[in-house]
Amino acid sequence: MFNPSRDQARKFFFDTWAKYQAGQTLEGAENLALQALLTHPEYHALLGQTERYLDKDYAPESGETNPFLHLSMHMAIAEQLSIDQPPGIRARHARLLSLYGDPMQAEHEMMDCLAEMIWQAQRHGGQYNPVIYFDCLERKTAG
């Protein structure tokens, strides 16, 4: 799932949830996805309704959080932490965890900064810049 389409990424979450619900063995990234799914019970109902939510748009102006983007960002952060990439991300996560005392809050703070870095890259047509990511994380831990 290196560069999945929107539908493929969403189907991955639907399928992972269905396999979990059926008691089937999960493989590879499905285990990582399940961790994100289990921490967000507010998404469990929609995960059983593929037909209804596979094509649903989540426009920023609607005020709705895109659950698939949110879950994907949890997976991205988990992967970053597992390999400490960009280098130093684990230390920054540890500071957020120490500050907030809650792993989910720490990840959500990181998610804001990850989104900022992605937005900047898209806005300027460039590559992801970890300096933007880390500057944002530093502002969250400065106090």
C-alpha positions as CSV (number, residue, x, y, z in Angstrom):
1,M,0.0,0.0,0.0
2,F,2.8,2.4,-0.9
3,N,0.7,4.9,-2.8
4,P,-3.0,3.9,-2.5
5,S,-5.9,5.8,-4.0
6,R,-8.4,7.3,-1.6
7,D,-10.7,4.4,-2.1
8,Q,-8.0,1.8,-1.6
9,A,-6.9,3.5,1.7
10,R,-10.4,3.7,2.9
11,K,-11.1,0.0,1.9
12,F,-8.0,-1.0,3.9
13,F,-9.6,0.4,7.1
14,F,-13.0,-1.1,6.3
15,D,-11.4,-4.5,5.6
16,T,-9.1,-4.4,8.6
17,W,-12.1,-3.6,10.9
18,A,-14.2,-6.4,9.3
19,K,-11.3,-8.9,9.8
20,Y,-11.0,-7.9,13.4
21,Q,-14.7,-8.2,14.0
22,A,-14.7,-11.6,12.4
23,G,-11.8,-12.7,14.6
24,Q,-9.5,-13.3,11.6
25,T,-5.8,-12.9,11.8
26,L,-4.5,-9.5,10.9
27,E,-1.3,-9.1,8.9
28,G,1.4,-6.4,8.6
29,A,0.0,-2.9,8.5
30,E,-3.4,-4.2,9.5
31,N,-2.1,-4.5,13.1
32,L,-0.9,-0.9,13.1
33,A,-4.3,0.2,11.7
34,L,-6.2,-1.8,14.3
35,Q,-4.4,0.1,17.1
36,A,-5.6,3.4,15.6
37,L,-9.1,2.0,15.1
38,L,-9.4,0.8,18.7
39,T,-8.4,4.2,20.1
40,H,-11.2,5.8,18.2
41,P,-14.5,4.2,19.1
42,E,-16.4,7.1,17.5
43,Y,-15.4,5.7,14.1
44,H,-16.5,2.1,14.8
45,A,-20.1,2.5,13.5
46,L,-19.0,4.0,10.1
47,L,-16.5,1.2,9.6
48,G,-19.3,-1.3,9.2
49,Q,-20.9,0.8,6.5
50,T,-18.6,0.6,3.5
51,E,-21.2,1.5,0.9
52,R,-22.2,4.6,2.8
53,Y,-18.8,6.0,3.7
54,L,-16.4,4.8,0.9
55,D,-17.2,7.8,-1.3
56,K,-18.2,10.4,1.4
57,D,-16.4,13.7,1.0
58,Y,-15.1,15.5,4.1
59,A,-14.7,19.1,3.0
60,P,-12.8,21.3,5.5
61,E,-15.6,23.9,5.3
62,S,-18.1,21.2,6.5
63,G,-16.4,21.1,9.9
64,E,-16.3,17.3,9.9
65,T,-13.1,15.5,10.6
66,N,-12.2,13.0,7.9
67,P,-11.9,9.8,9.9
68,F,-9.8,8.1,7.2
69,L,-7.3,10.9,7.1
70,H,-7.2,11.0,10.9
71,L,-6.6,7.2,11.2
72,S,-3.9,7.4,8.4
73,M,-2.1,10.1,10.3
74,H,-2.1,8.0,13.4
75,M,-0.5,5.2,11.4
76,A,2.1,7.6,9.9
77,I,3.1,8.8,13.4
78,A,3.3,5.3,14.7
79,E,5.6,4.4,11.8
80,Q,7.7,7.5,12.4
81,L,8.1,6.6,16.0
82,S,8.9,3.0,15.3
83,I,11.9,4.0,13.1
84,D,12.7,7.4,14.6
85,Q,12.2,9.0,11.2
86,P,12.7,11.9,10.9
87,P,15.6,11.5,13.3
88,G,14.7,13.0,16.7
89,I,10.9,12.4,16.4
90,R,10.9,9.9,19.3
91,A,12.5,12.5,21.6
92,R,10.0,15.1,20.6
93,H,7.2,12.6,21.2
94,A,8.6,11.8,24.6
95,R,8.5,15.5,25.5
96,L,4.9,15.8,24.4
97,L,4.0,12.6,26.3
98,S,5.7,14.0,29.4
99,L,3.9,17.3,29.0
100,Y,0.4,15.9,28.4
101,G,0.7,12.6,30.2
102,D,-1.6,11.0,27.6
103,P,-0.4,9.1,24.5
104,M,-3.4,10.0,22.5
105,Q,-3.1,13.7,23.3
106,A,0.6,13.6,22.4
107,E,-0.2,12.0,19.0
108,H,-3.0,14.5,18.3
109,E,-0.5,17.3,19.0
110,M,2.0,15.7,16.6
111,M,-0.8,15.3,14.1
112,D,-1.4,19.0,14.0
113,C,2.3,19.6,13.2
114,L,2.4,16.8,10.7
115,A,-0.6,18.3,8.9
116,E,1.2,21.7,8.9
117,M,4.3,20.3,7.3
118,I,2.2,18.5,4.6
119,W,0.1,21.6,4.0
120,Q,3.2,23.7,3.6
121,A,4.7,21.2,1.1
122,Q,1.5,21.2,-0.9
123,R,1.1,24.9,-0.8
124,H,4.7,25.6,-2.1
125,G,4.9,22.5,-4.3
126,G,8.0,21.3,-2.5
127,Q,9.0,18.3,-0.4
128,Y,8.2,17.6,3.2
129,N,10.4,19.7,5.4
130,P,11.0,18.2,8.9
131,V,12.2,21.6,10.1
132,I,8.6,22.8,9.8
133,Y,7.4,19.7,11.7
134,F,10.0,20.1,14.4
135,D,9.5,23.9,14.8
136,C,5.8,23.2,15.3
137,L,6.5,20.5,17.9
138,E,8.9,22.8,19.7
139,R,6.2,25.5,20.0
140,K,3.9,22.9,21.5
141,T,6.5,21.9,24.2
142,A,7.7,25.4,24.9
143,G,6.2,26.7,28.0
